[in-house]
Amino acid sequence: MTTPIAMREGNCVRHKGEKFVGQHAGFTRLGWLMELEGDLRGVRVQLPDGTIKVASERNLERVDPAEYEKYATSLGVVLPSRRPRADMLT
């Protein structure tokens, strides 16, 4: 399930053309990093392996965390558990 991206850090996003999935990690205004001509800012997308790609807001769509995990697993990246640690429950 995909919905138009809400531009907030931490959201899971997918690039419409290249199909990479990552987490929104902020913005950049460095012109030479822009994906599309005319963009004034680009979205920093952190991929599951930790690398950063810059994408145009127009080429991103929001996805649910399950899609992000599925993509990461297909790359062989082991994501840390999202469950709280036992010592944090008390």
Secondary structure as the mmCIF struct_conf table of DSSP 4:
data_model
#
loop_
_struct_conf.conf_type_id
_struct_conf.id
_struct_conf.beg_label_comp_id
_struct_conf.beg_label_asym_id
_struct_conf.beg_label_seq_id
_struct_conf.end_label_comp_id
_struct_conf.end_label_asym_id
_struct_conf.end_label_seq_id
STRN STRN1 THR A 2 PRO A 4
HELX_LH_PP_P HELX_LH_PP_P1 ILE A 5 ALA A 6
TURN_TY1_P TURN_TY1_P1 GLU A 9 GLY A 10
STRN STRN2 CYS A 12 HIS A 15
TURN_TY1_P TURN_TY1_P2 LYS A 16 GLU A 18
STRN STRN3 VAL A 21 THR A 28
HELX_RH_3T_P HELX_RH_3T_P1 GLY A 31 LEU A 33
BEND BEND1 GLU A 35 LEU A 36
TURN_TY1_P TURN_TY1_P3 GLU A 37 GLY A 38
BEND BEND2 LEU A 40 LEU A 40
STRN STRN4 GLY A 42 GLN A 46
TURN_TY1_P TURN_TY1_P4 PRO A 48 ASP A 49
BEND BEND3 GLY A 50 GLY A 50
STRN STRN5 ILE A 52 ALA A 55
HELX_RH_3T_P HELX_RH_3T_P2 GLU A 57 ASN A 59
STRN STRN6 LEU A 60 VAL A 63
HELX_RH_AL_P HELX_RH_AL_P1 PRO A 65 SER A 74
TURN_TY1_P TURN_TY1_P5 LEU A 75 GLY A 76
HELX_LH_PP_P HELX_LH_PP_P2 LEU A 79 SER A 81
BEND BEND4 ARG A 83 ARG A 83
HELX_LH_PP_P HELX_LH_PP_P3 PRO A 84 ARG A 85
HELX_RH_3T_P HELX_RH_3T_P3 ALA A 86 MET A 88
#
